[in-house]
Amino acid sequence: MKLKLDNLSCGYGQRKVLENISLEINGGEVIGLLGANGCGKTTLIKSILGLLPTQGGEVLLDGKNIKRWTSAQIARVVGYIPQMHTPPFPFEVLDVVLMGRTAHINPFASPSSKDVKIAEQALEMLNITYLRNRIYTEISGGERQLVLIARALAQEPKILIMDEPTSSLDFGNQIKVLSHVKQLAGLNLAILMSCHFPEHAFLYSNRVVLLNEGRILHSGTPGETITAERLKTLYGVEVEIVSVINRLNKELKVCIPSGYFRPEIDLAQISATERNYALANY
Ligand SMILES: Nc1ncnc2c1ncn2[C@@H]1O[C@H](COP(=O)(O)OP(=O)(O)OP(=O)(O)O)[C@@H](O)[C@H]1O
């Protein structure tokens, strides 16, 4: 299944946030959406999902304008993991995950034992079976994030859209979740994921889209697209991109801030203002 954005413009009321966004996502691909706070990542995601009216252009799902798909049809193929989610009722975790099955269940039917099994498998896959009977409103932000990912997996979507899926996860869970995302792409899911870390995009995405000043600054493979110069344009900081070889002899790229962390500076050799600046930014 393919998701295509054709010259999409989006924003709020009269206010334009993004324009001329054209992009294609195919099964088997992970696309990383990178950009500074407020550049429009969530706005784009909400516009794709029809949660925000578009201001121009088209969103095409398998070649058909998404406006011509019913919400039930969309829910059967597109999974969405929002940045934050506060449910109005204190549901049990398993019930939250079962909500992912809604589009597959007849309107007045209860979840079948097959649905419960799929929901339990999703919990198991993310190693959070221990949360099964906990109350969703009484677990941590990171745990909720994992539950939302389980809910999206239980939905068995063809396209998965994730808004900063690792934002409240600890270091280990970030790696586990992103590795899992990559595995899902291996099962032919098309995945669009906004993220704040270029290194995550290097490690887990096939393509990267850089958003800046309301447009796509560049898109392409992570290696070709994420450069120190473009990160400076995006985030306003100097970084060095360094290649390292891991123990499996695979080349990995890491981004190291430069200009802010300068242990080589001899504090005795610089002015008081420079010293204060260096110490403040150490
Ligand atoms: N409901 C809204 N009404 C009007 N403007 C909004 C609304 N929500 C967001 N904006 C504005 O739209 C712009 C893009 O916001 P958006 O949330 O898409 O950014 P983002 O890239 O997802 O940011 P972050 O990385 O901080 O999550 C920002 O200038 C923001 O202030």
The ligand as an ORCA input file, in Angstrom:
! r2SCAN-3c Opt
* xyz 0 1
  N      -4.052     24.375     17.026
  C      -3.199     25.250     16.498
  N      -3.632     26.448     16.058
  C      -2.786     27.353     15.500
  N      -1.458     27.136     15.339
  C      -0.980     25.952     15.761
  C      -1.815     24.955     16.356
  N      -1.043     23.878     16.676
  C       0.203     24.185     16.294
  N       0.242     25.436     15.754
  C       1.422     26.116     15.209
  O       1.796     25.468     13.997
  C       3.210     25.412     13.895
  C       3.646     23.956     13.716
  O       3.331     23.248     14.901
  P       3.561     21.672     15.015
  O       2.930     21.219     16.279
  O       3.123     21.031     13.755
  O       5.149     21.606     15.107
  P       6.103     20.344     15.350
  O       7.122     20.346     14.282
  O       5.293     19.111     15.510
  O       6.751     20.774     16.734
  P       7.359     19.902     17.953
  O       8.644     19.296     17.455
  O       7.598     20.923     19.003
  O       6.340     18.872     18.353
  C       3.782     26.050     15.151
  O       4.106     27.373     14.844
  C       2.634     26.002     16.120
  O       2.687     27.081     17.014
*
